[in-house]
């Protein structure tokens, strides 16, 4: 009967440089690309933000940062059009600055 050691027999051939390269390749494959929004999607996001500001309602933002998607929930305190950013007050009364270019979606809570 043949007893194969499986992957163990090949681990001796992997140098530390190879392991580091494989790890880096895996990390890069997990990174995501930022989607491109068209004019209608930007208009819908803008209308949602303005409506939420008028009614003092919380929003849940989906934004793209550091090659990944994140969410943030809170009230829009201020829209800075000069710097193209939103100032969002989180439920813990912490103020976050979110770049408009990073916003992917905004939904009312």
Biopython code that builds the backbone (N, CA, C, O; Angstrom):
import numpy as np
from Bio.PDB.StructureBuilder import StructureBuilder

atoms = [
    (1, "UNK", "N", (0.844, -1.175, 0.000)),
    (1, "UNK", "CA", (0.000, 0.000, 0.000)),
    (1, "UNK", "C", (0.895, 1.246, 0.000)),
    (1, "UNK", "O", (1.864, 1.331, 0.754)),
    (2, "UNK", "N", (0.552, 2.196, -0.852)),
    (2, "UNK", "CA", (1.329, 3.423, -0.960)),
    (2, "UNK", "C", (0.769, 4.439, 0.028)),
    (2, "UNK", "O", (-0.430, 4.719, 0.049)),
    (3, "UNK", "N", (1.674, 4.986, 0.848)),
    (3, "UNK", "CA", (1.262, 5.999, 1.823)),
    (3, "UNK", "C", (1.798, 7.354, 1.364)),
    (3, "UNK", "O", (2.980, 7.658, 1.525)),
    (4, "UNK", "N", (0.929, 8.137, 0.806)),
    (4, "UNK", "CA", (1.311, 9.454, 0.311)),
    (4, "UNK", "C", (1.227, 10.476, 1.433)),
    (4, "UNK", "O", (0.263, 10.481, 2.198)),
    (5, "UNK", "N", (2.240, 11.351, 1.538)),
    (5, "UNK", "CA", (2.247, 12.374, 2.581)),
    (5, "UNK", "C", (1.468, 13.631, 2.172)),
    (5, "UNK", "O", (1.391, 14.584, 2.947)),
    (6, "UNK", "N", (0.908, 13.641, 1.000)),
    (6, "UNK", "CA", (0.105, 14.780, 0.548)),
    (6, "UNK", "C", (0.954, 16.025, 0.357)),
    (6, "UNK", "O", (2.030, 15.965, -0.238)),
    (7, "UNK", "N", (0.479, 17.132, 0.852)),
    (7, "UNK", "CA", (1.157, 18.423, 0.672)),
    (7, "UNK", "C", (2.441, 18.520, 1.488)),
    (7, "UNK", "O", (3.313, 19.332, 1.179)),
    (8, "UNK", "N", (2.560, 17.711, 2.510)),
    (8, "UNK", "CA", (3.746, 17.772, 3.374)),
    (8, "UNK", "C", (5.031, 17.540, 2.604)),
    (8, "UNK", "O", (6.063, 18.117, 2.948)),
    (9, "UNK", "N", (4.995, 16.724, 1.588)),
    (9, "UNK", "CA", (6.219, 16.437, 0.852)),
    (9, "UNK", "C", (6.702, 17.641, 0.046)),
    (9, "UNK", "O", (7.873, 17.696, -0.329)),
    (10, "UNK", "N", (5.816, 18.613, -0.229)),
    (10, "UNK", "CA", (6.205, 19.775, -1.019)),
    (10, "UNK", "C", (6.536, 20.994, -0.164)),
    (10, "UNK", "O", (7.077, 21.971, -0.682)),
    (11, "UNK", "N", (6.230, 20.963, 1.112)),
    (11, "UNK", "CA", (6.476, 22.146, 1.940)),
    (11, "UNK", "C", (7.951, 22.447, 2.092)),
    (11, "UNK", "O", (8.313, 23.598, 2.335)),
    (12, "UNK", "N", (8.799, 21.473, 1.962)),
    (12, "UNK", "CA", (10.235, 21.722, 2.077)),
    (12, "UNK", "C", (10.740, 22.577, 0.918)),
    (12, "UNK", "O", (11.776, 23.229, 1.047)),
    (13, "UNK", "N", (10.040, 22.589, -0.193)),
    (13, "UNK", "CA", (10.474, 23.346, -1.355)),
    (13, "UNK", "C", (10.010, 24.796, -1.334)),
    (13, "UNK", "O", (10.427, 25.577, -2.189)),
    (14, "UNK", "N", (9.157, 25.182, -0.383)),
    (14, "UNK", "CA", (8.688, 26.564, -0.301)),
    (14, "UNK", "C", (9.656, 27.380, 0.555)),
    (14, "UNK", "O", (9.816, 27.124, 1.748)),
    (15, "UNK", "N", (10.282, 28.344, -0.059)),
    (15, "UNK", "CA", (11.168, 29.251, 0.666)),
    (15, "UNK", "C", (10.342, 30.324, 1.352)),
    (15, "UNK", "O", (9.197, 30.554, 0.964)),
    (16, "UNK", "N", (10.889, 30.984, 2.358)),
    (16, "UNK", "CA", (10.148, 32.074, 3.017)),
    (16, "UNK", "C", (9.700, 33.157, 2.033)),
    (16, "UNK", "O", (8.635, 33.749, 2.205)),
    (17, "UNK", "N", (10.506, 33.415, 1.010)),
    (17, "UNK", "CA", (10.123, 34.413, -0.006)),
    (17, "UNK", "C", (8.887, 33.954, -0.776)),
    (17, "UNK", "O", (8.026, 34.755, -1.138)),
    (18, "UNK", "N", (8.823, 32.643, -1.015)),
    (18, "UNK", "CA", (7.653, 32.118, -1.719)),
    (18, "UNK", "C", (6.402, 32.246, -0.866)),
    (18, "UNK", "O", (5.339, 32.625, -1.356)),
    (19, "UNK", "N", (6.538, 31.927, 0.410)),
    (19, "UNK", "CA", (5.389, 32.044, 1.315)),
    (19, "UNK", "C", (4.904, 33.488, 1.392)),
    (19, "UNK", "O", (3.701, 33.745, 1.348)),
    (20, "UNK", "N", (5.845, 34.436, 1.508)),
    (20, "UNK", "CA", (5.479, 35.855, 1.566)),
    (20, "UNK", "C", (4.806, 36.291, 0.269)),
    (20, "UNK", "O", (3.837, 37.049, 0.291)),
    (21, "UNK", "N", (5.318, 35.816, -0.850)),
    (21, "UNK", "CA", (4.718, 36.157, -2.140)),
    (21, "UNK", "C", (3.317, 35.601, -2.289)),
    (21, "UNK", "O", (2.427, 36.280, -2.800)),
    (22, "UNK", "N", (3.115, 34.371, -1.845)),
    (22, "UNK", "CA", (1.781, 33.772, -1.904)),
    (22, "UNK", "C", (0.797, 34.489, -0.993)),
    (22, "UNK", "O", (-0.371, 34.665, -1.341)),
    (23, "UNK", "N", (1.281, 34.905, 0.186)),
    (23, "UNK", "CA", (0.423, 35.639, 1.117)),
    (23, "UNK", "C", (0.017, 36.985, 0.522)),
    (23, "UNK", "O", (-1.143, 37.386, 0.611)),
    (24, "UNK", "N", (0.978, 37.680, -0.086)),
    (24, "UNK", "CA", (0.692, 38.980, -0.709)),
    (24, "UNK", "C", (-0.292, 38.817, -1.872)),
    (24, "UNK", "O", (-1.201, 39.630, -2.041)),
    (25, "UNK", "N", (-0.106, 37.770, -2.667)),
    (25, "UNK", "CA", (-1.009, 37.504, -3.790)),
    (25, "UNK", "C", (-2.425, 37.233, -3.310)),
    (25, "UNK", "O", (-3.389, 37.686, -3.928)),
    (26, "UNK", "N", (-2.559, 36.493, -2.204)),
    (26, "UNK", "CA", (-3.880, 36.199, -1.651)),
    (26, "UNK", "C", (-4.545, 37.476, -1.137)),
    (26, "UNK", "O", (-5.737, 37.686, -1.359)),
    (27, "UNK", "N", (-3.772, 38.338, -0.445)),
    (27, "UNK", "CA", (-4.322, 39.593, 0.068)),
    (27, "UNK", "C", (-4.796, 40.492, -1.064)),
    (27, "UNK", "O", (-5.847, 41.122, -0.955)),
    (28, "UNK", "N", (-4.029, 40.558, -2.153)),
    (28, "UNK", "CA", (-4.411, 41.389, -3.291)),
    (28, "UNK", "C", (-5.656, 40.855, -3.998)),
    (28, "UNK", "O", (-6.449, 41.626, -4.538)),
    (29, "UNK", "N", (-5.821, 39.540, -3.992)),
    (29, "UNK", "CA", (-6.997, 38.976, -4.650)),
    (29, "UNK", "C", (-8.271, 39.252, -3.848)),
    (29, "UNK", "O", (-9.367, 39.236, -4.408)),
    (30, "UNK", "N", (-8.137, 39.507, -2.536)),
    (30, "UNK", "CA", (-9.300, 39.799, -1.707)),
    (30, "UNK", "C", (-9.721, 41.271, -1.778)),
    (30, "UNK", "O", (-10.831, 41.614, -1.371)),
    (31, "UNK", "N", (-8.852, 42.135, -2.288)),
    (31, "UNK", "CA", (-9.178, 43.557, -2.383)),
    (31, "UNK", "C", (-10.237, 43.774, -3.455)),
    (31, "UNK", "O", (-10.288, 43.067, -4.461)),
    (32, "UNK", "N", (-11.068, 44.760, -3.213)),
    (32, "UNK", "CA", (-12.182, 45.025, -4.112)),
    (32, "UNK", "C", (-11.937, 46.317, -4.896)),
    (32, "UNK", "O", (-11.103, 47.141, -4.519)),
    (33, "UNK", "N", (-12.664, 46.472, -5.969)),
    (33, "UNK", "CA", (-12.590, 47.675, -6.793)),
    (33, "UNK", "C", (-13.777, 48.583, -6.478)),
    (33, "UNK", "O", (-14.874, 48.112, -6.181)),
    (34, "UNK", "N", (-13.540, 49.877, -6.546)),
    (34, "UNK", "CA", (-14.596, 50.851, -6.286)),
    (34, "UNK", "C", (-15.533, 50.913, -7.497)),
    (34, "UNK", "O", (-15.074, 51.104, -8.623)),
    (35, "UNK", "N", (-16.836, 50.755, -7.273)),
    (35, "UNK", "CA", (-17.772, 50.857, -8.401)),
    (35, "UNK", "C", (-17.921, 52.315, -8.845)),
    (35, "UNK", "O", (-17.769, 53.244, -8.052)),
    (36, "UNK", "N", (-18.218, 52.483, -10.112)),
    (36, "UNK", "CA", (-18.419, 53.818, -10.679)),
    (36, "UNK", "C", (-19.924, 54.088, -10.718)),
    (36, "UNK", "O", (-20.692, 53.324, -11.303)),
    (37, "UNK", "N", (-20.327, 55.195, -10.081)),
    (37, "UNK", "CA", (-21.744, 55.552, -10.035)),
    (37, "UNK", "C", (-22.080, 56.494, -11.179)),
    (37, "UNK", "O", (-21.288, 57.370, -11.526)),
    (38, "UNK", "N", (-23.258, 56.312, -11.761)),
    (38, "UNK", "CA", (-23.676, 57.225, -12.820)),
    (38, "UNK", "C", (-24.430, 58.414, -12.216)),
    (38, "UNK", "O", (-24.625, 58.492, -11.003)),
    (39, "UNK", "N", (-24.843, 59.321, -13.075)),
    (39, "UNK", "CA", (-25.475, 60.574, -12.629)),
    (39, "UNK", "C", (-26.779, 60.322, -11.887)),
    (39, "UNK", "O", (-27.070, 61.026, -10.920)),
    (40, "UNK", "N", (-27.568, 59.349, -12.305)),
    (40, "UNK", "CA", (-28.844, 59.049, -11.641)),
    (40, "UNK", "C", (-28.619, 58.527, -10.219)),
    (40, "UNK", "O", (-29.358, 58.879, -9.300)),
    (41, "UNK", "N", (-27.607, 57.697, -10.045)),
    (41, "UNK", "CA", (-27.317, 57.169, -8.710)),
    (41, "UNK", "C", (-26.844, 58.289, -7.780)),
    (41, "UNK", "O", (-27.226, 58.330, -6.610)),
    (42, "UNK", "N", (-26.005, 59.203, -8.305)),
    (42, "UNK", "CA", (-25.572, 60.348, -7.487)),
    (42, "UNK", "C", (-26.764, 61.221, -7.105)),
    (42, "UNK", "O", (-26.843, 61.702, -5.974)),
    (43, "UNK", "N", (-27.680, 61.425, -8.029)),
    (43, "UNK", "CA", (-28.868, 62.229, -7.773)),
    (43, "UNK", "C", (-29.736, 61.584, -6.690)),
    (43, "UNK", "O", (-30.239, 62.279, -5.807)),
    (44, "UNK", "N", (-29.913, 60.283, -6.750)),
    (44, "UNK", "CA", (-30.706, 59.565, -5.754)),
    (44, "UNK", "C", (-30.062, 59.656, -4.365)),
    (44, "UNK", "O", (-30.758, 59.866, -3.372)),
    (45, "UNK", "N", (-28.739, 59.498, -4.297)),
    (45, "UNK", "CA", (-28.029, 59.618, -3.021)),
    (45, "UNK", "C", (-28.188, 61.028, -2.470)),
    (45, "UNK", "O", (-28.437, 61.204, -1.278)),
    (46, "UNK", "N", (-28.046, 62.031, -3.326)),
    (46, "UNK", "CA", (-28.172, 63.427, -2.902)),
    (46, "UNK", "C", (-29.584, 63.722, -2.386)),
    (46, "UNK", "O", (-29.739, 64.387, -1.362)),
    (47, "UNK", "N", (-30.602, 63.240, -3.079)),
    (47, "UNK", "CA", (-31.983, 63.447, -2.633)),
    (47, "UNK", "C", (-32.234, 62.766, -1.291)),
    (47, "UNK", "O", (-32.911, 63.325, -0.427)),
    (48, "UNK", "N", (-31.694, 61.569, -1.113)),
    (48, "UNK", "CA", (-31.862, 60.845, 0.149)),
    (48, "UNK", "C", (-31.213, 61.615, 1.296)),
    (48, "UNK", "O", (-31.787, 61.720, 2.380)),
    (49, "UNK", "N", (-30.025, 62.150, 1.056)),
    (49, "UNK", "CA", (-29.321, 62.912, 2.092)),
    (49, "UNK", "C", (-30.090, 64.182, 2.439)),
    (49, "UNK", "O", (-30.257, 64.501, 3.616)),
    (50, "UNK", "N", (-30.555, 64.906, 1.432)),
    (50, "UNK", "CA", (-31.295, 66.146, 1.680)),
    (50, "UNK", "C", (-32.605, 65.883, 2.424)),
    (50, "UNK", "O", (-32.969, 66.637, 3.326)),
    (51, "UNK", "N", (-33.307, 64.825, 2.051)),
    (51, "UNK", "CA", (-34.557, 64.474, 2.728)),
    (51, "UNK", "C", (-34.301, 64.093, 4.185)),
    (51, "UNK", "O", (-35.053, 64.489, 5.076)),
    (52, "UNK", "N", (-33.248, 63.331, 4.422)),
    (52, "UNK", "CA", (-32.916, 62.926, 5.788)),
    (52, "UNK", "C", (-32.510, 64.124, 6.640)),
    (52, "UNK", "O", (-32.831, 64.176, 7.827)),
    (53, "UNK", "N", (-31.807, 65.088, 6.043)),
    (53, "UNK", "CA", (-31.424, 66.293, 6.785)),
    (53, "UNK", "C", (-32.660, 67.120, 7.138)),
    (53, "UNK", "O", (-32.751, 67.666, 8.237)),
    (54, "UNK", "N", (-33.607, 67.209, 6.206)),
    (54, "UNK", "CA", (-34.815, 67.992, 6.440)),
    (54, "UNK", "C", (-35.683, 67.368, 7.528)),
    (54, "UNK", "O", (-36.300, 68.082, 8.319)),
    (55, "UNK", "N", (-35.731, 66.040, 7.568)),
    (55, "UNK", "CA", (-36.575, 65.339, 8.538)),
    (55, "UNK", "C", (-35.810, 64.890, 9.781)),
    (55, "UNK", "O", (-36.386, 64.275, 10.679)),
    (56, "UNK", "N", (-34.514, 65.197, 9.832)),
    (56, "UNK", "CA", (-33.644, 64.811, 10.954)),
    (56, "UNK", "C", (-33.704, 63.299, 11.196)),
    (56, "UNK", "O", (-33.893, 62.844, 12.324)),
    (57, "UNK", "N", (-33.539, 62.542, 10.122)),
    (57, "UNK", "CA", (-33.567, 61.082, 10.200)),
    (57, "UNK", "C", (-32.162, 60.527, 10.023)),
    (57, "UNK", "O", (-31.307, 61.154, 9.397)),
    (58, "UNK", "N", (-31.937, 59.359, 10.572)),
    (58, "UNK", "CA", (-30.634, 58.705, 10.460)),
    (58, "UNK", "C", (-30.499, 58.022, 9.100)),
    (58, "UNK", "O", (-31.479, 57.573, 8.506)),
    (59, "UNK", "N", (-29.273, 57.959, 8.634)),
    (59, "UNK", "CA", (-28.953, 57.287, 7.379)),
    (59, "UNK", "C", (-27.917, 56.205, 7.627)),
    (59, "UNK", "O", (-27.125, 56.277, 8.568)),
    (60, "UNK", "N", (-27.941, 55.216, 6.774)),
    (60, "UNK", "CA", (-26.875, 54.219, 6.773)),
    (60, "UNK", "C", (-26.117, 54.378, 5.460)),
    (60, "UNK", "O", (-26.663, 54.157, 4.379)),
    (61, "UNK", "N", (-24.851, 54.766, 5.575)),
    (61, "UNK", "CA", (-24.005, 54.988, 4.417)),
    (61, "UNK", "C", (-23.160, 53.751, 4.147)),
    (61, "UNK", "O", (-22.635, 53.126, 5.069)),
    (62, "UNK", "N", (-23.040, 53.414, 2.885)),
    (62, "UNK", "CA", (-22.069, 52.424, 2.442)),
    (62, "UNK", "C", (-21.012, 53.210, 1.687)),
    (62, "UNK", "O", (-21.318, 53.930, 0.736)),
    (63, "UNK", "N", (-19.761, 53.066, 2.121)),
    (63, "UNK", "CA", (-18.690, 53.810, 1.474)),
    (63, "UNK", "C", (-17.495, 52.896, 1.214)),
    (63, "UNK", "O", (-17.365, 51.823, 1.805)),
    (64, "UNK", "N", (-16.628, 53.354, 0.311)),
    (64, "UNK", "CA", (-15.474, 52.584, -0.122)),
    (64, "UNK", "C", (-14.219, 53.261, 0.393)),
    (64, "UNK", "O", (-13.955, 54.422, 0.080)),
    (65, "UNK", "N", (-13.437, 52.523, 1.194)),
    (65, "UNK", "CA", (-12.209, 53.068, 1.758)),
    (65, "UNK", "C", (-11.225, 51.935, 1.992)),
    (65, "UNK", "O", (-11.617, 50.842, 2.399)),
    (66, "UNK", "N", (-9.974, 52.187, 1.739)),
    (66, "UNK", "CA", (-8.918, 51.191, 1.929)),
    (66, "UNK", "C", (-9.205, 49.898, 1.185)),
    (66, "UNK", "O", (-9.019, 48.806, 1.723)),
    (67, "UNK", "N", (-9.664, 50.029, -0.062)),
    (67, "UNK", "CA", (-9.929, 48.908, -0.951)),
    (67, "UNK", "C", (-10.964, 47.924, -0.406)),
    (67, "UNK", "O", (-10.909, 46.727, -0.689)),
    (68, "UNK", "N", (-11.925, 48.456, 0.394)),
    (68, "UNK", "CA", (-12.980, 47.607, 0.927)),
    (68, "UNK", "C", (-14.228, 48.455, 1.195)),
    (68, "UNK", "O", (-14.145, 49.681, 1.262)),
    (69, "UNK", "N", (-15.377, 47.801, 1.346)),
    (69, "UNK", "CA", (-16.634, 48.473, 1.622)),
    (69, "UNK", "C", (-16.868, 48.530, 3.129)),
    (69, "UNK", "O", (-16.587, 47.570, 3.846)),
    (70, "UNK", "N", (-17.389, 49.672, 3.606)),
    (70, "UNK", "CA", (-17.684, 49.866, 5.023)),
    (70, "UNK", "C", (-19.060, 50.508, 5.147)),
    (70, "UNK", "O", (-19.579, 51.066, 4.181)),
    (71, "UNK", "N", (-19.650, 50.428, 6.339)),
    (71, "UNK", "CA", (-20.928, 51.086, 6.602)),
    (71, "UNK", "C", (-20.789, 52.017, 7.790)),
    (71, "UNK", "O", (-19.982, 51.791, 8.691)),
    (72, "UNK", "N", (-21.589, 53.060, 7.772)),
    (72, "UNK", "CA", (-21.614, 54.044, 8.850)),
    (72, "UNK", "C", (-23.048, 54.515, 9.006)),
    (72, "UNK", "O", (-23.709, 54.854, 8.024)),
    (73, "UNK", "N", (-23.524, 54.536, 10.233)),
    (73, "UNK", "CA", (-24.895, 54.956, 10.498)),
    (73, "UNK", "C", (-24.872, 56.207, 11.356)),
    (73, "UNK", "O", (-24.120, 56.288, 12.328)),
    (74, "UNK", "N", (-25.698, 57.185, 10.995)),
    (74, "UNK", "CA", (-25.786, 58.402, 11.784)),
    (74, "UNK", "C", (-26.586, 59.476, 11.075)),
    (74, "UNK", "O", (-27.118, 59.266, 9.985)),
    (75, "UNK", "N", (-26.659, 60.641, 11.721)),
    (75, "UNK", "CA", (-27.373, 61.802, 11.179)),
    (75, "UNK", "C", (-26.379, 62.708, 10.460)),
    (75, "UNK", "O", (-25.266, 62.929, 10.937)),
    (76, "UNK", "N", (-26.793, 63.229, 9.312)),
    (76, "UNK", "CA", (-25.947, 64.180, 8.587)),
    (76, "UNK", "C", (-26.069, 65.520, 9.282)),
    (76, "UNK", "O", (-27.149, 66.107, 9.344)),
    (77, "UNK", "N", (-24.955, 65.998, 9.802)),
    (77, "UNK", "CA", (-24.929, 67.267, 10.521)),
    (77, "UNK", "C", (-24.683, 68.425, 9.565)),
    (77, "UNK", "O", (-25.262, 69.501, 9.714)),
    (78, "UNK", "N", (-23.800, 68.189, 8.563)),
    (78, "UNK", "CA", (-23.415, 69.272, 7.672)),
    (78, "UNK", "C", (-22.910, 68.692, 6.359)),
    (78, "UNK", "O", (-22.207, 67.681, 6.342)),
    (79, "UNK", "N", (-23.281, 69.350, 5.248)),
    (79, "UNK", "CA", (-22.762, 69.007, 3.930)),
    (79, "UNK", "C", (-21.789, 70.097, 3.511)),
    (79, "UNK", "O", (-22.203, 71.219, 3.217)),
    (80, "UNK", "N", (-20.516, 69.783, 3.481)),
    (80, "UNK", "CA", (-19.492, 70.745, 3.088)),
    (80, "UNK", "C", (-19.240, 70.601, 1.593)),
    (80, "UNK", "O", (-18.540, 69.685, 1.161)),
    (81, "UNK", "N", (-19.811, 71.507, 0.805)),
    (81, "UNK", "CA", (-19.695, 71.412, -0.640)),
    (81, "UNK", "C", (-18.337, 71.867, -1.147)),
    (81, "UNK", "O", (-17.915, 71.457, -2.228)),
    (82, "UNK", "N", (-17.644, 72.707, -0.387)),
    (82, "UNK", "CA", (-16.306, 73.155, -0.798)),
    (82, "UNK", "C", (-15.315, 71.991, -0.761)),
    (82, "UNK", "O", (-14.532, 71.809, -1.694)),
    (83, "UNK", "N", (-15.351, 71.211, 0.309)),
    (83, "UNK", "CA", (-14.436, 70.085, 0.465)),
    (83, "UNK", "C", (-15.045, 68.766, 0.004)),
    (83, "UNK", "O", (-14.391, 67.724, 0.049)),
    (84, "UNK", "N", (-16.308, 68.816, -0.442)),
    (84, "UNK", "CA", (-17.046, 67.635, -0.892)),
    (84, "UNK", "C", (-17.011, 66.527, 0.159)),
    (84, "UNK", "O", (-16.574, 65.406, -0.103)),
    (85, "UNK", "N", (-17.483, 66.874, 1.348)),
    (85, "UNK", "CA", (-17.544, 65.884, 2.412)),
    (85, "UNK", "C", (-18.791, 66.083, 3.260)),
    (85, "UNK", "O", (-19.383, 67.162, 3.298)),
    (86, "UNK", "N", (-19.167, 65.008, 3.937)),
    (86, "UNK", "CA", (-20.303, 65.021, 4.852)),
    (86, "UNK", "C", (-19.772, 64.925, 6.269)),
    (86, "UNK", "O", (-18.785, 64.237, 6.530)),
    (87, "UNK", "N", (-20.429, 65.613, 7.175)),
    (87, "UNK", "CA", (-20.113, 65.453, 8.585)),
    (87, "UNK", "C", (-21.291, 64.715, 9.213)),
    (87, "UNK", "O", (-22.417, 65.211, 9.248)),
    (88, "UNK", "N", (-21.000, 63.531, 9.700)),
    (88, "UNK", "CA", (-22.035, 62.637, 10.201)),
    (88, "UNK", "C", (-21.846, 62.444, 11.690)),
    (88, "UNK", "O", (-20.753, 62.128, 12.160)),
    (89, "UNK", "N", (-22.949, 62.643, 12.438)),
    (89, "UNK", "CA", (-22.918, 62.436, 13.883)),
    (89, "UNK", "C", (-23.430, 61.029, 14.156)),
    (89, "UNK", "O", (-24.579, 60.699, 13.864)),
    (90, "UNK", "N", (-22.557, 60.211, 14.721)),
    (90, "UNK", "CA", (-22.889, 58.828, 15.076)),
    (90, "UNK", "C", (-23.748, 58.838, 16.338)),
    (90, "UNK", "O", (-23.815, 59.849, 17.037)),
    (91, "UNK", "N", (-24.394, 57.730, 16.625)),
    (91, "UNK", "CA", (-25.260, 57.649, 17.805)),
    (91, "UNK", "C", (-24.482, 57.860, 19.106)),
    (91, "UNK", "O", (-25.077, 58.208, 20.127)),
    (92, "UNK", "N", (-23.173, 57.658, 19.085)),
    (92, "UNK", "CA", (-22.338, 57.901, 20.264)),
    (92, "UNK", "C", (-21.823, 59.340, 20.311)),
    (92, "UNK", "O", (-20.892, 59.646, 21.056)),
    (93, "UNK", "N", (-22.428, 60.216, 19.517)),
    (93, "UNK", "CA", (-22.104, 61.643, 19.448)),
    (93, "UNK", "C", (-20.677, 61.903, 18.968)),
    (93, "UNK", "O", (-20.072, 62.914, 19.323)),
    (94, "UNK", "N", (-20.158, 61.010, 18.179)),
    (94, "UNK", "CA", (-18.860, 61.203, 17.562)),
    (94, "UNK", "C", (-19.085, 61.668, 16.130)),
    (94, "UNK", "O", (-19.951, 61.139, 15.434)),
    (95, "UNK", "N", (-18.309, 62.659, 15.684)),
    (95, "UNK", "CA", (-18.478, 63.229, 14.355)),
    (95, "UNK", "C", (-17.486, 62.569, 13.395)),
    (95, "UNK", "O", (-16.285, 62.520, 13.663)),
    (96, "UNK", "N", (-18.003, 62.066, 12.283)),
    (96, "UNK", "CA", (-17.184, 61.452, 11.238)),
    (96, "UNK", "C", (-17.232, 62.336, 10.002)),
    (96, "UNK", "O", (-18.268, 62.922, 9.687)),
    (97, "UNK", "N", (-16.112, 62.429, 9.308)),
    (97, "UNK", "CA", (-16.057, 63.137, 8.028)),
    (97, "UNK", "C", (-15.960, 62.091, 6.928)),
    (97, "UNK", "O", (-15.047, 61.266, 6.904)),
    (98, "UNK", "N", (-16.907, 62.148, 6.036)),
    (98, "UNK", "CA", (-16.995, 61.164, 4.968)),
    (98, "UNK", "C", (-16.948, 61.891, 3.632)),
    (98, "UNK", "O", (-17.786, 62.750, 3.359)),
    (99, "UNK", "N", (-15.974, 61.549, 2.806)),
    (99, "UNK", "CA", (-15.842, 62.163, 1.483)),
    (99, "UNK", "C", (-16.992, 61.715, 0.590)),
    (99, "UNK", "O", (-17.344, 60.536, 0.554)),
    (100, "UNK", "N", (-17.568, 62.666, -0.127)),
    (100, "UNK", "CA", (-18.683, 62.353, -1.024)),
    (100, "UNK", "C", (-18.260, 61.375, -2.118)),
    (100, "UNK", "O", (-19.064, 60.553, -2.557)),
    (101, "UNK", "N", (-17.008, 61.458, -2.560)),
    (101, "UNK", "CA", (-16.534, 60.567, -3.613)),
    (101, "UNK", "C", (-16.458, 59.119, -3.146)),
    (101, "UNK", "O", (-16.468, 58.204, -3.970)),
    (102, "UNK", "N", (-16.383, 58.899, -1.833)),
    (102, "UNK", "CA", (-16.287, 57.541, -1.295)),
    (102, "UNK", "C", (-17.650, 56.891, -1.075)),
    (102, "UNK", "O", (-17.738, 55.674, -0.911)),
    (103, "UNK", "N", (-18.716, 57.697, -1.071)),
    (103, "UNK", "CA", (-20.057, 57.184, -0.793)),
    (103, "UNK", "C", (-20.553, 56.347, -1.965)),
    (103, "UNK", "O", (-20.496, 56.773, -3.119)),
    (104, "UNK", "N", (-21.038, 55.154, -1.652)),
    (104, "UNK", "CA", (-21.581, 54.247, -2.660)),
    (104, "UNK", "C", (-23.106, 54.210, -2.590)),
    (104, "UNK", "O", (-23.785, 54.106, -3.611)),
    (105, "UNK", "N", (-23.643, 54.298, -1.343)),
    (105, "UNK", "CA", (-25.081, 54.206, -1.170)),
    (105, "UNK", "C", (-25.471, 54.891, 0.137)),
    (105, "UNK", "O", (-24.677, 54.942, 1.077)),
    (106, "UNK", "N", (-26.694, 55.417, 0.197)),
    (106, "UNK", "CA", (-27.246, 56.013, 1.421)),
    (106, "UNK", "C", (-28.704, 55.579, 1.526)),
    (106, "UNK", "O", (-29.491, 55.753, 0.595)),
    (107, "UNK", "N", (-29.046, 55.006, 2.688)),
    (107, "UNK", "CA", (-30.412, 54.528, 2.907)),
    (107, "UNK", "C", (-30.928, 55.083, 4.223)),
    (107, "UNK", "O", (-30.182, 55.216, 5.193)),
    (108, "UNK", "N", (-32.224, 55.406, 4.243)),
    (108, "UNK", "CA", (-32.857, 55.904, 5.468)),
    (108, "UNK", "C", (-33.012, 54.755, 6.453)),
    (108, "UNK", "O", (-33.245, 53.609, 6.069)),
    (109, "UNK", "N", (-32.877, 55.085, 7.719)),
    (109, "UNK", "CA", (-33.068, 54.108, 8.797)),
    (109, "UNK", "C", (-34.368, 54.390, 9.493)),
    (109, "UNK", "O", (-34.728, 53.685, 10.436)),
]
sb = StructureBuilder()
sb.init_structure("model")
sb.init_model(0)
sb.init_chain("A")
sb.init_seg("    ")
for serial, (resi, resn, name, xyz) in enumerate(atoms, 1):
    if name == "N":
        sb.init_residue(resn, " ", resi, " ")
    sb.init_atom(name, np.array(xyz, "f"), 0.0, 1.0, " ", f" {name:<3s}", serial, name[0])
structure = sb.get_structure()
